[in-house]
Amino acid sequence: MPQGSTNILDEWQCLEEEYLKLQETHRTYLQKLEEISKLQKTCSSSISHQRRRLKEISHLVNKCSTETSDDIDGMKNRMKTRPNAFFEMEAFLPKKNGLYLSLVLGNVNVTLLSKQSKFAYKDEYETFKLCSTVILLLFSCICYFFVSYRFLDAILNFLLVWYYCTLTIRESILITNGSRIKGWWVFHHYISAFLSGVMLTWPDGNLYKIFRNQFLAYSLYQSFVQCLQCYYQSGCLYRLRALGERHNMDLTVEGFQSWMWKGLTFLLPFLFFGHFWQLFNGLSLFRMAQLPDCKEWQVLMCGLCFLILFMGNFFTTVAVVRQKLRSRNQKPKSL
């Protein structure tokens, strides 16, 4: 047999042996996946059982509230820590998608099963948020200072719709994977996406031209403030996570939260100015809607959206500041 054919056969024999090893490795992998699936179901059912029994025991403890002992007090303290422990466990178990994710993605499992995957997705979310905000800042600057074409305004509004819709999907996935972002900071992205969509459909006319520069200036300012927040909050969160004072899946938000007190209070004037700008936009649009030549439904709808954004942002920020001030004042007393 020629030497070349012998070498080819040797190479093929080596490849065959590697293929058999690959088959065995893949078979083991499938077995482990099946075992993991069974363990996931067992853990989920055990957590549900624990929650039900914990609720029953809590009810019994409340009935016997007059009886106190060191054992009962210790049991109450341990019971208080269980919900957080269950939450941490469920962050690594498959769960049914919420209504929004079910409508957008269907019943696809979006739970990431390792800490590395969760952190990588969270970091990618923060990078996407910062890069998108910089792009929106530059585009708003171009539309405000250099050009005045309706189709470019439409592109900006389309980018805003895409940005906020993408944020809501990514945040829903992060919440499924254990992120603690909730409340207004999630809901206001839905309002912003709807507002941008209404602005996109507003036809070109005298009323649009009157409000155009005011809206572009507002978008420019909001993008600038969000860039500041993303930059400073990410650094603050990194330090607090290193000290063990914040959860590893906490995210930057377009607002003020209690953990931002140290070093980030300088952002408060920027935030409040942006909130009152939203109120000014809303009032301007409501006055515009009362003009006799106002025929566009977008005027009133945008005014309502700006008013909702103002009330949500303003009262949430005030509540966080009040809560933080109260907790700061209580610390010396407890000492």
Secondary structure, DSSP 4 states (H G I P E B T S, - for coil): --HHHHHHHHHHHHHHHHHHHHHHHHHHHHHHHHHHHHHHHHHHHHHHHHHHHHHHHHHHHHHTTT---HHHHHHHHHHHHHHHHHHHHHTTS-----HHHHHHH-S------SHHHHHHHHHHHHHHHHHHHHHHHHHHHHHHHT---HHHHHHHHHHHHHHHHHHHHHHHHHHHTT----THHHHHHHHHHHHHHHHHHPPSSHHHHHHHHHHHHHHHHHHHHHHHHHHHHHHHHHHHHHTT-S-TT----SS--GGGHHHHTTHHHHHHHHHHHHHHHHHHHHHHHTSTT---HHHHHHHHHHHHHHHHHHHHHHHHHHHHHHHHHHHHHH-
